[in-house]
Amino acid sequence: MCSSIYLNSPNKLPLIDWVDLSPAFHLTEEKSEEVIKTLRPFFEVQNLYEAGSHMGCGCGFLYDEDDNNEDDFQERINSFNGLLNYLKKNIYSDIQVFYTSWDENVFNTKIKTSTFKLPQGEEKKMAFPENTVLNITL
């Protein structure tokens, strides 16, 4: 099952296009009424975006040095660093991040809210807590 990462902000955020020849971090405005309606109970949807990795979805942002082959590991680091740099550049936009794998449990789970401090250096392992609204800080 694919995972998705959504960014929510009271401010309009700059979009990042998907590049076919060099797939990496990209950000698109979420326009699906079904997705917006589904996410509305979790946080006040204002300007909602979906972040994508080199894989086209949120799966490529998560990595563990021990579990990935060398090529995939570097692509995942590059995708995550693209997201990380984007969040740092737009930190004053009060961005919230929500990560889910869209399994049936998301609708039966109490959604938590937490603060997520952005890593400052290279991490050997990266994963967002699932079904948690994250308020981003430096």
N, C-alpha and C positions, 0 to 999 in steps of 0.2 A: 504494500500500500504506500502510495506517495505521501510525502509530507508537504505542508505549506507553511510559509512564514508571511504574516501580514504585519504591516506597519500602519499605525493609526496616529494622526496628528491633527491638532486644531488648525494647523497651517498647511497650505498647499506645499508639497514637496516637489523638487525637481525629478523628472522621470529620467531613467537610464534605459536606452534602447538595447534590445537583444542584437548581437552581431553574429551572423551565421558563421563567418570565417574565424571568429575568435570568441566562442561562447564563454561568458563569465557572468559576474553579477549584473543583474538588470532589475529594473523596478517599473511596474506598470500600475496604472490606476485600476482599482477593482470596480467594475461596473455591474457585476452580476447582482441583481436584486436578491436572488436566492442566498448568495454568500453573505451579503450585507445584512439581510434579515436574520440569518443564522448566527452571525457574530454579534448582532446588536445586544443580546442579553449579557454578553461577556464584558463589554465596555461600551462607552458612548461613542458610536461610530461617527466620526467627523469627516476626515479625508482618509479614505482607506486605500491601501496599496498592497500589491502582492510582490514580494521579493523573490527572485529566481536566481539559481546558481548556474554553473556551467552545464548542469544536467537538465535545465529548463524548469525545475521545481525546487522545493526547499531541501530535498535530500542531500544535495551536494554541499550544503553549508556545514554539515556535521562530519566530524572526522575523528579518528583515533589512530595514532601512528602505528599501533600494534596490529590494527585490523585491516589496513588498506595497503594495496600494492603501491609502489613508489610513484608511478605516473598518476594514479587516481588521487593519492594523498596530496601531491602538489597542486592538482587542479582544485581539490577541495579547500586547501589552504588559500589559494588565489581567490576563490569565490568568497570564502569567509572574510578574507582581508578586504575585498571589495565592499562587502556589507559593513564591516567594521569601520572602514574609512568613511563610508557614506554616513553612518550614524555619528561619527565624531564630527564630521563637517557640518552636520545638521542638528547637533546636540541641543541647540536652543529652540528647537521646534517642538519640544515636549512630546517626543515620539514614544509610543508604546509599541511593543512587539508581542505578537501572539503566534505561537508555534503549535501546530496540531498535525496529526497523521490522518485526521478525518475518519477514524474508525467510529464504530457506533458508541464507544465509551465517551466521546467528547460531549454527547448530548445527555449523558447520565452522570457526568462528573461535575463536582462543584469546582468552578473555575477559581483559582487563587490569583492574588495580585502580589507581586514581589518587585524588589529593586534589582536590576541587573547592572553590575559594574562592568564596563567594557574592559577587556584585557588590554594591557599596555604593550605586551611583548608577544613573541611567538609562543603559542600553546601547543603541547603535544597531543592534546585531546580537546575537542570542543563539542558541546551539545547544549541546546536550549532546553530548559525544563518544559515538558509538554503540558498543554492546556493551562498555561499560566500567563496572565497579562503581566508583561515586564515593563517597568518604568526604567528607562535607560539613563545611566549616569556615567560620568568619566571616572 
